[in-house]
């Protein structure tokens, strides 16, 4: 190479390096916009712009917990129509009427009387009152604690242990016993009692006793149990609460 061309070649090389260095300058740091604060009466508000908002952090994974779904269908609501119900005036549900009453002389022999009734609207109440129960009476002389003194005479009276009255209410078809109660033997010694029956259907009511004189009455609600031919104005009717207390106020049946 000719020595006279060396300065020219060196100048060309230095110019090329300078031009290349100007085109490939190092990147400048990106500075996020500063937080903007605006003042106002009664308070302040701030807004911050984040260039990475909504983007996952590098190197992190998102678990697949949310599945694809279908938009919930929009349903058109149907307006509710309210109808005015007719007003009825039913027979008071608290009222019961006396549909049967009779007295039986069961003094000298065991006697059984059976009645049936189709109970369509419970409850039914059976009330009985016992009059002239057979009593065992007598006197006895008590022994004195002193040998030289006579004992005193003591009178006694109690219901005969073999006197009894029993009411059995059963299903007229199957014979199943719904309830059973009464006076004496295996029952208590109450002379007045009210028995409540809550099972509807054809009932068979058996009344059995010995050495007693019972007066028995049946009470039912007039609604559904009594037909239209029954004149309630001439029928004895009371509240259920009153009938339930009949066994507490003594004999209640009038002749």
C-alpha positions in Angstrom: 0.0 0.0 0.0 1.2 3.5 -0.9 2.2 5.4 2.2 0.6 8.5 1.0 -2.9 7.0 1.3 -2.6 6.1 5.0 -3.7 9.5 6.4 -6.8 9.4 4.1 -7.7 5.8 5.2 -7.3 6.7 8.9 -9.6 9.8 8.5 -12.2 7.7 6.8 -12.1 5.1 9.7 -12.4 7.7 12.4 -15.4 9.3 10.6 -17.1 5.9 10.4 -16.6 5.2 14.1 -18.0 8.6 15.0 -21.1 8.2 12.8 -21.8 4.7 14.3 -21.4 5.9 17.9 -24.1 8.6 17.3 -26.7 6.1 16.0 -26.3 3.5 18.8 -26.7 5.7 21.9 -27.4 4.0 25.3 -31.2 3.9 26.3 -32.4 6.5 28.6 -34.1 5.6 31.9 -38.0 5.7 31.7 -39.3 7.7 34.5 -43.0 7.1 35.4 -45.3 10.2 35.5 -45.3 11.9 38.8 -48.4 11.5 41.1 -50.8 14.3 40.5 -52.5 15.8 43.5 -55.3 18.3 43.1 -56.6 20.2 45.9 -60.1 21.4 46.6 -62.4 22.5 49.3 -63.1 19.8 51.9 -60.5 17.3 50.7 -58.2 16.1 48.0 -57.9 13.4 45.3 -55.0 11.6 43.8 -54.4 9.6 40.6 -51.4 7.4 39.8 -50.7 5.9 36.4 -49.0 2.4 36.4 -47.6 1.3 33.1 -47.7 -2.4 34.3 -51.3 -2.4 35.5 -53.2 -5.6 34.5 -50.0 -7.4 33.6 -48.6 -10.5 35.4 -45.3 -10.2 37.1 -42.5 -11.8 35.2 -41.8 -15.4 36.3 -45.2 -15.8 38.0 -48.0 -18.2 36.9 -51.8 -17.9 37.4 -53.6 -21.1 38.7 -56.5 -22.2 36.5 -59.3 -21.8 39.1 -61.8 -19.9 37.0 -63.6 -21.9 34.4 -65.4 -20.8 31.3 -69.1 -20.1 31.9 -72.3 -19.0 30.2 -73.9 -15.8 31.0 -76.9 -16.3 33.4 -80.1 -16.0 31.5 -82.2 -13.0 32.3 -85.7 -14.1 33.4 -88.7 -12.0 33.1 -90.6 -11.8 36.4 -94.4 -12.5 36.3 -96.5 -10.2 38.4 -98.4 -11.9 41.2 -102.1 -11.6 40.9 -104.0 -11.3 44.2 -107.6 -12.5 44.3 -110.1 -11.5 46.9 -111.4 -14.6 48.7 -115.1 -14.7 49.5 -115.9 -14.2 53.2 -117.6 -17.1 54.9 -119.3 -17.1 58.3 -118.7 -20.6 59.7 -120.2 -22.0 62.8 -117.9 -21.1 65.7 -115.2 -23.8 66.0 -115.2 -23.5 69.8 -118.8 -24.6 70.0 -120.0 -28.1 70.8 -123.5 -29.3 71.2 -125.1 -32.1 73.2 -126.3 -34.8 70.8 -127.0 -37.6 73.3 -127.9 -37.9 77.0 -129.1 -40.9 79.0 -129.0 -42.5 82.4 -128.5 -46.2 83.2 -129.3 -48.2 86.2 -126.4 -50.6 86.7 -127.1 -51.3 90.4 -127.7 -55.0 90.6 -126.0 -56.5 87.5 -123.2 -55.8 85.1 -124.7 -53.9 82.2 -123.3 -52.8 78.9 -124.7 -50.3 76.5 -123.2 -49.6 73.0 -123.7 -46.5 70.8 -122.2 -45.6 67.5 -121.5 -42.2 65.8 -119.7 -41.1 62.6 -117.3 -38.4 63.9 -116.4 -36.2 60.9 -115.1 -33.2 62.7 -113.2 -34.0 66.0 -113.0 -33.7 68.9 -115.9 -35.4 70.6 -116.4 -35.2 74.3 -118.1 -37.8 76.5 -119.0 -36.6 79.9 -120.4 -38.8 82.7 -121.6 -38.3 86.2 -122.2 -41.1 88.7 -124.9 -40.8 91.2 -125.8 -43.1 94.1 -122.6 -45.2 93.9 -122.7 -48.3 96.0 -120.9 -47.7 99.3 -119.7 -50.1 101.9 -120.7 -48.7 105.3 -120.4 -49.9 108.9 -118.9 -49.2 112.3 -116.0 -50.6 114.3 -114.7 -50.2 117.8 -111.2 -49.0 118.1 -109.0 -50.6 120.8 -108.1 -48.3 123.6 -104.5 -47.9 124.6 -105.5 -48.4 128.2 -106.7 -51.9 129.1 -109.2 -50.6 131.7 -111.0 -48.3 129.2 -113.4 -49.2 126.4 -112.5 -48.2 122.8 -114.4 -45.6 120.8 -116.9 -46.4 118.0 -115.8 -45.4 114.5 -118.1 -45.2 111.5 -116.7 -45.9 108.0 -118.0 -45.6 104.5 -116.2 -46.1 101.1 -117.0 -47.0 97.6 -117.5 -50.7 97.1 -114.3 -52.1 95.6 -116.3 -54.1 93.0 -118.2 -51.0 91.8 -117.0 -49.6 88.5 -117.9 -47.8 85.3 -115.9 -48.0 82.1 -116.2 -46.1 78.8 -114.5 -47.7 75.8 -114.2 -45.9 72.4 -113.1 -48.0 69.5 -113.1 -48.2 65.7 -116.4 -49.7 64.7 -114.9 -51.8 61.9 -111.5 -53.0 63.2 -112.2 -52.9 66.9 -109.1 -50.9 67.6 -109.5 -49.1 71.0 -108.9 -45.4 70.8 -109.4 -44.5 74.4 -110.6 -46.2 77.6 -111.4 -44.5 81.0 -113.7 -44.7 83.9 -114.4 -45.1 87.6 -113.3 -47.7 90.1 -111.2 -50.9 89.8 -108.2 -49.9 87.6 -109.3 -46.3 87.4 -109.6 -43.5 89.9 -112.7 -42.7 92.0 -113.8 -39.5 90.4 -117.6 -39.4 90.0 -117.4 -36.8 87.2 -115.2 -37.1 84.2 -114.9 -35.8 80.6 -113.2 -38.0 78.0 -112.0 -36.4 74.7 -111.8 -38.3 71.4 -109.7 -36.8 68.6 -109.9 -39.6 66.0 -112.5 -39.2 63.2 -114.4 -42.1 61.7 -117.2 -44.5 62.7 -116.9 -44.8 66.4 -118.3 -47.6 68.6 -118.8 -46.3 72.2 -119.3 -49.0 74.9 -120.4 -48.1 78.4 -120.2 -50.8 81.0 -120.7 -50.8 84.8 -121.8 -52.4 88.0 -123.3 -51.0 91.2 -123.4 -47.5 89.7 -126.0 -45.2 88.1 -124.3 -43.1 85.4 -125.7 -40.2 83.4 -123.8 -39.9 80.1 -123.7 -37.2 77.4 -122.0 -36.9 74.0 -120.8 -33.5 72.7 -119.7 -32.7 69.2 -119.1 -29.7 66.9 -122.2 -28.9 64.8 -120.1 -28.3 61.7 -120.0 -31.4 59.6 -121.3 -33.6 62.4 -124.9 -32.4 62.4 -127.1 -32.3 59.4 -129.3 -29.3 58.4 -132.4 -30.9 60.0 -131.0 -30.2 63.5 -132.3 -27.0 65.0 -129.4 -25.5 66.9 -131.8 -23.0 68.5 -133.4 -25.8 70.5 -130.1 -27.7 71.1 -127.9 -27.3 74.2 -124.6 -25.9 73.0 -121.6 -24.8 75.0 -117.9 -23.9 74.5 -115.4 -26.6 74.5 -113.7 -25.0 77.5 -116.9 -25.3 79.5 -117.4 -29.0 78.6 -113.9 -29.8 79.6 -114.6 -28.4 83.0 -117.8 -30.3 83.5 -115.9 -33.1 85.4 -114.8 -30.4 87.9 -118.2 -28.8 88.7 -120.2 -31.9 89.6 -123.4 -33.2 88.0 -124.4 -31.1 85.1 -127.2 -32.9 83.2 -130.7 -31.6 83.8 -133.9 -33.7 83.5 
